[in-house]
Amino acid sequence: NATAGSVIRKKETAAPYSLFGLSWLPLHAPWWAWLGIAFLDVEANYFTFLAMRYTTLTSTVLFSSLAIPSAMLCSKLFLHRHYKLVHIIGA
């Protein structure tokens, strides 16, 4: 008879590189890649905050809402990423 704790421990040890139980998401990148991603994330948040100080809320919301579609467009143009209709609708 398995307890809930043993089932959770088995799931955690099944995929050592996973995020929220998603074992298909690779997390084994070099440390410098994670450092670069963290730096870019902090800078993006800083510039978003800076935009809120010097522009109206309407323009800030417009720029923020265009972040994901523009990232998808850049990854399609420069990285040759192929998206399905579900991805485009979800963006």
C-alpha positions, 0 to 999 in steps of 0.5 A, a space after each residue: 500500500 503506497 502512501 502519498 509521500 512515497 508516490 511523490 518521492 518516486 515522481 521526483 526521482 524519476 526525472 532529475 531535470 524537470 520543472 513542475 513534473 514536466 520531464 520533457 523540459 530540459 533544464 540541464 543547460 550550462 550555468 553561464 546560459 542561465 546567468 545570461 537568461 537571468 540578466 536579460 530578464 532583469 533588464 527587461 523588467 527594469 526597462 518596463 518599469 522605466 517605461 512606466 515612469 516616462 510614458 502613459 499606462 496605455 503605451 506601456 500596456 501596448 508594449 507589454 502585450 506585444 512582447 510575446 508575439 514579437 519574441 515569436 516573430 524574432 524566433 521564427 525569423 532568426 532561429 527558424 522556429 516553426 509554430 503551429 496554429 495553437 501556438 499562434 492563437 495562444 500568443 
